[in-house]
Amino acid sequence: MSLLRVQDLWVKYHTRHGVVEALSGLNLSMEEGEVLGVVGESGSGKSTLGFAIIRLLPRSAEVKGSVLLNGKNLALLPEEELRRIRGREVSMVFQDPYSSLNPVMRIGDHFVELMMEHGASKSREEALEAAGELLERLGVPRERLNDYPHQLSGGQRQRVAIGLALILKPKLVIADEITTALDALVERQIIDLVKEVKREYKTSMLFITHNMGLVAEVADRVAVLYAGKLAEMGGVREVVSNPLHPYTEALLRSVPRIGGSKEVKPIPGEPPDMRNPPPGCRFHPRCPLATEKCKLEEPSLVEKGGRLVACHLRG
Amino acid sequence: MSRATSGVEALRIEDLKVHYPLRRTLGDVLRRQQRYLKAVDGVTLSVPEGAVLALVGESGSGKTTVARAVVGLVKPTGGRVLLWGRDVATLKGKELKALRRAVQMVFQDPSVSLNPRMKVGDQVKYPLDVNSIGAPEERRAMALEALRTVGLTPPEEFYNRYPHQLSGGQRQRVAIARAVVLKPRLLIADEPISNIDVSARAQILGLLKGLREKMNLSMLYITHDLSSAWAIADSLAVMYLGKLVEYGPTEAVFNDPRHPYTKALLQAVPSLDERKPWIEIVKLKGEIPDPLNVPSGCRLHPRCPLATEKCKLEDPPAVKVGENHWVYCHLYA
């Protein structure tokens, strides 16, 4: 049985300016111990996917479909039960570590509260001991437990946020652009940390990012999202070296590679307005290969060489 | 120290220092002292006419302050800024204005640099109004032309829109149009692609490269994104805590980085490619220190695995390691 199975997931946001379709019938699954990279531009639905799994979407969101974690459908769980599952079975790390830290609470108290709430430790001392041990393994001195979030550097705060996500040993961690706000050298430290966590804790991770290079380094498989749909999914090495979907290809080409060609090859046009996504293949207005068929018919996701791709021409 | 460059220099910065005075605490007042944040502390750089120099470094390295000093948004504490060989501090009135007009800046975040309540076309026209360029009725046509140049077509349609009606990438195009409408000769681009979406990044980078060719622009391109620097710059200057650590032709610095900091920075980039085996692996300790408390000697020494006693005490000299390739490090002295 897969650790995570997302089935026919639809998310619509009801806004003042209309209904925005963020995810349109998404299917994917993850195995235990696997890191699945989720890439796409802003508006592709990648963050919505993370929030939908852990059920932190705003009230304006209308959700359909199921999210099975170890066979349990999170989409149907009452709020009470969700509270027990968040942190313990699935947790999330955000781009801005401040969103998971309370500015007027000491670092140690974050851990104490979380662990006592979930019955993971009997006493404050026991919780602090476990937290200190974990933080040291994540590269944060134990003394930091007595500090407030603002006393830490940006990198340390993100390490603490990762610590909070790991302390209850969840099966799945959702990482949403966790290195985007960090400087290059701190980003490198966090990437190395993620790799280490993967090796040592065998935690499964849904790694959401816009950076293909980052996915290539940390993920086993990658799901490429475009306009709320899966464009392509497969082993990260295969996808990066031989992309099937024209969007994946364009995305890979749009980032200059140090040492490679200095020519810049952007994807033409803009991502679609998701209040009114284009008919047929959603990428067709920007696709250099698009045919009449692409404008009219929606391509279905088909298997090709152990990979999934949704394209009339490459499927 | 001199760096020979052939031909005219569009921009030359000599031993530039920008020190911001800090608010005095009671202790400072009693001790009759004033403390400073040394954002830029002795930087020498040159942008030859028609060339693109990328200035790279982490937050707090002082790269944006260099840009602001060049366009006159901050006053240098020391050193000189020369535009086409003329020291801006010695110029006044019309002459200074003409020189300033030839240097335009694009800022990091177009949602901040644009006026939300003004039509984008009028914002592009505004510099023409301020500088009284062309007859008032011609200015609209010039603004439309600038919008076309940056790829906002049809320009008539974009002219009447407001910033919130545009995507991030389109907003940055407007900011670039506003900079190029005055037909500048030097463009200062401060992280122009950092705050926009991935797909728009390549578009803006391509646009800047195209403008450079079309308008024969010289450019100071400031970024923390090394792959964009690779694609656009002829030479590269790496800054750390207010000082240069390495400076040289783009290929030379990327293929043969010398300074431990440059090496670490290059290796940090998440990449689709395998690691470059010929670049020695340097793991720096910790994070960039508080700029109020700059380490003595070489500013990198507390983090550098190769640091010696000398590094703790003495400022590193500039050492020539190749054609126009300089490194500020005791290891090469």
Chai-1 contact restraints between the chains, C-beta under 6 A:
chainA,res_idxA,chainB,res_idxB,connection_type,confidence,min_distance_angstrom,max_distance_angstrom,comment,restraint_id
A,E41,B,D197,contact,1.0,0.0,6.0,A-B,restraint_1
A,E41,B,V198,contact,1.0,0.0,6.0,A-B,restraint_2
A,E41,B,S199,contact,1.0,0.0,6.0,A-B,restraint_3
A,S42,B,D197,contact,1.0,0.0,6.0,A-B,restraint_4
A,S153,B,E287,contact,1.0,0.0,6.0,A-B,restraint_5
A,G155,B,E287,contact,1.0,0.0,6.0,A-B,restraint_6
A,D183,B,E58,contact,1.0,0.0,6.0,A-B,restraint_7
A,D183,B,S59,contact,1.0,0.0,6.0,A-B,restraint_8
A,A184,B,L265,contact,1.0,0.0,6.0,A-B,restraint_9
A,A184,B,A268,contact,1.0,0.0,6.0,A-B,restraint_10
A,L185,B,A268,contact,1.0,0.0,6.0,A-B,restraint_11
A,R188,B,A268,contact,1.0,0.0,6.0,A-B,restraint_12
A,H210,B,V198,contact,1.0,0.0,6.0,A-B,restraint_13
A,G213,B,P270,contact,1.0,0.0,6.0,A-B,restraint_14
A,G213,B,S271,contact,1.0,0.0,6.0,A-B,restraint_15
A,G213,B,L272,contact,1.0,0.0,6.0,A-B,restraint_16
A,L214,B,P270,contact,1.0,0.0,6.0,A-B,restraint_17
A,A216,B,L272,contact,1.0,0.0,6.0,A-B,restraint_18
A,E217,B,P270,contact,1.0,0.0,6.0,A-B,restraint_19
A,V240,B,L272,contact,1.0,0.0,6.0,A-B,restraint_20
A,S254,B,A202,contact,1.0,0.0,6.0,A-B,restraint_21
A,P256,B,S227,contact,1.0,0.0,6.0,A-B,restraint_22
A,P256,B,W230,contact,1.0,0.0,6.0,A-B,restraint_23
A,P256,B,A231,contact,1.0,0.0,6.0,A-B,restraint_24
A,I258,B,S227,contact,1.0,0.0,6.0,A-B,restraint_25
A,I258,B,W230,contact,1.0,0.0,6.0,A-B,restraint_26
A,I258,B,F254,contact,1.0,0.0,6.0,A-B,restraint_27
A,K262,B,A231,contact,1.0,0.0,6.0,A-B,restraint_28
A,V264,B,A202,contact,1.0,0.0,6.0,A-B,restraint_29
A,V264,B,L205,contact,1.0,0.0,6.0,A-B,restraint_30
A,V264,B,G206,contact,1.0,0.0,6.0,A-B,restraint_31
A,V264,B,A231,contact,1.0,0.0,6.0,A-B,restraint_32
A,P266,B,A202,contact,1.0,0.0,6.0,A-B,restraint_33
A,P266,B,Q203,contact,1.0,0.0,6.0,A-B,restraint_34
A,P266,B,G206,contact,1.0,0.0,6.0,A-B,restraint_35
A,I267,B,S199,contact,1.0,0.0,6.0,A-B,restraint_36
A,E270,B,S167,contact,1.0,0.0,6.0,A-B,restraint_37
